Structures are given as C-alpha cells and as structure tokens.
Amino acid sequence: MDNKKIYTSWESLPDTLTALHISQFLGISRRRVYELFQTHVEHGGIPNFSIGTSKRVEKLDFKQWIKQLKGKSEVNP
C-alpha cells in the first residue's frame, strides 16, 4: 500500500514546504529545487530558511515567488 501524498494544488500544500512538496507541485526534480534554494532571491531563487541542515519555505513566500516569476514573463514575452 502506497501512502505517499502528491502535492499538486495550493490546497494540498502544507504551510511550511520542503523541497519534495515544491518539486511535486512544480513538476521538477528535487535537485533543481535545491539549486533554486542556493540561488539568491534577487536572481530568481526560492526564498527559504534553514532548520539545522534542512531547508524550508513558507507557503506564502512560495506563492509570492511564483507571482513574481509570472510578472517577469508577462513583461518579457
């Protein structure tokens, strides 16, 4: 029996996100998510914070990050 939850909608995401949540939601690899964690926010990186060696993202920050990306793509078609 497979109990793994797949995160594909805003409602399914928890308030604090992991790389797995983000990778499933965006349909990209966890490795790419970690690369975006290491990229400075001003250069398109995902805003995150550390708990020990783990990285986490607040859902509201993630939603804002996506809005910013969408805004850039609308300016530069």
C-alpha positions in Angstrom: 0.0 0.0 0.0 1.4 3.4 -1.1 0.6 6.2 1.4 2.6 8.9 -0.4 0.7 12.1 -0.9 1.2 14.0 -4.1 1.1 17.8 -3.8 -0.5 19.3 -7.0 -2.8 22.1 -5.7 -2.4 25.1 -3.4 -4.9 23.5 -1.0 -2.9 20.3 -0.7 0.3 22.1 0.3 1.1 22.5 3.9 2.0 25.9 5.4 5.7 25.0 5.5 7.1 23.4 2.4 10.0 21.0 1.8 11.9 20.5 -1.5 9.7 17.4 -2.1 6.5 19.5 -1.8 7.8 22.1 -4.2 9.2 19.5 -6.7 5.9 17.7 -6.9 3.9 20.9 -7.2 6.1 22.4 -10.0 6.9 19.0 -11.7 10.6 19.5 -11.4 13.3 17.5 -9.7 14.2 18.0 -6.0 17.8 18.6 -7.2 16.6 21.6 -9.2 14.6 22.9 -6.2 17.8 22.7 -4.1 19.6 24.6 -6.8 16.9 27.3 -6.6 17.3 27.3 -2.8 21.0 28.2 -3.3 20.3 30.9 -5.8 20.0 34.4 -4.4 16.3 35.5 -4.3 17.2 38.6 -6.4 18.4 36.2 -9.2 15.3 34.0 -9.2 16.0 31.8 -6.2 13.2 30.5 -3.9 13.2 32.3 -0.5 13.9 29.7 2.2 15.1 29.2 5.7 17.1 26.5 7.5 16.2 24.3 10.3 19.5 22.6 11.0 20.6 21.2 7.7 17.0 21.1 6.3 15.6 23.8 4.1 12.0 25.0 4.4 9.8 27.5 2.6 6.8 29.3 3.8 3.8 28.7 1.6 3.1 32.4 1.3 6.7 33.2 0.2 6.4 30.4 -2.4 3.2 31.8 -3.7 4.7 35.3 -3.9 7.8 33.9 -5.7 5.6 32.3 -8.4 3.7 35.6 -8.8 7.0 37.4 -9.3 8.1 34.9 -12.0 4.8 35.3 -13.8 5.1 39.1 -13.7 8.6 38.9 -15.3 7.3 36.6 -18.1 4.4 38.9 -18.9 6.9 41.8 -19.2 9.3 39.8 -21.4 7.1 37.6 -23.7 
